[in-house]
Amino acid sequence: MKTKIVVDSSSSLYALPGVDFACVPLKIITDEQEYLDDGTLDAVGMARSLRTYKGKTSTSCPNVADWLAAYEGAEQIFVATITGTLSGSYNAALLAAEEYKETHPEARVFVLDSLSAGPELRLLAERLRDLVRIGMEFDEICEAILAYHKHTHLVFSLESLANLARNGRVKPAVAAVARMLGIRVIGQASESGELEVLCKTRGEHGALERIVLELKDHGFTDGKVHIAHCDNPEAAKRLKLMIHAVFAGAQVDVAECGGLCSYYAEQGGLMVGYEDGKTE
């Protein structure tokens, strides 16, 4: 049976070698133009432009037709989406799955709400690929990815909360105070898939130290860590070195945020997806 892995572009993952794969783009919308997060977007250029943009901005999730187009041609489909508490992408993927099965009675579709975004979603997609490639059955893969998901996490450091405030994710007053005081916000994806602020810190080094501490507190030992940055490669490299200094066997890589993640992380932002020490 033809198997396919499908994610939305909140994953910042536009290709996944070794398996049939599709990434369904979200959009970033302003009063003047629309940015399609399809892997060709200049995400840094967009983030720099929006930093001084005074008009309204928003995001738009894929619709059912977008998801159906991504499913087409496959009989076994594994889907992972941005957290359903912040986007309609998950619900659209579910509706598309039901519609696809009506026209493809032999097909099976599993849709996972990542309760997260960015590099944690990338971890889930990579694990799905590994499970498919070793030849596990559909139901076994579903069970295995749900078990794995319990041990993946997302922590982030943000220099600006402006776009989160514009879209109702945080209170505007909180964003204003953070901007005036030069505060970096350290947060995580909560168990319910919401943005949860852990602490506020001044100075980038303190923010990086707190991220390393979060990994340690979650029992991280030598698993995978994906660091994604928005126009801040030096901080990402420093964080990689700091993680290796504490966890010598850690498998750490650095990549750029895609369009949707760059919109919310904004310039200087870091997103870190990691496995805790309990994965198998």
Salt bridges, closest charged atoms under 4 A:
ASP20 OD2 - LYS2 NZ 3.54
GLU34 OE2 - LYS27 NZ 3.55
GLU72 OE2 - HIS104 NE2 3.45
GLU98 OE2 - LYS101 NZ 3.35
GLU120 OE2 - HIS149 NE2 3.94
GLU126 OE2 - ARG122 NE 2.88
GLU126 OE1 - LYS224 NZ 2.73
GLU126 OE1 - HIS226 NE2 2.73
ASP130 OD1 - ARG129 NE 3.72
ASP139 OD1 - ARG108 NH2 2.78
GLU159 OE2 - ARG184 NH2 3.26
GLU204 OE2 - ARG184 NH2 3.92
GLU204 OE1 - ARG238 NH1 3.52
GLU209 OE2 - HIS205 NE2 3.07
GLU214 OE2 - ARG210 NH2 2.97
ASP231 OD2 - ARG48 NE 2.88
GLU234 OE2 - LYS237 NZ 3.96
ASP253 OD2 - ARG122 NH2 2.82
ASP253 OD1 - HIS226 ND1 2.82
ASP276 OD2 - HIS151 ND1 3.26
ASP276 OD2 - HIS153 NE2 3.06
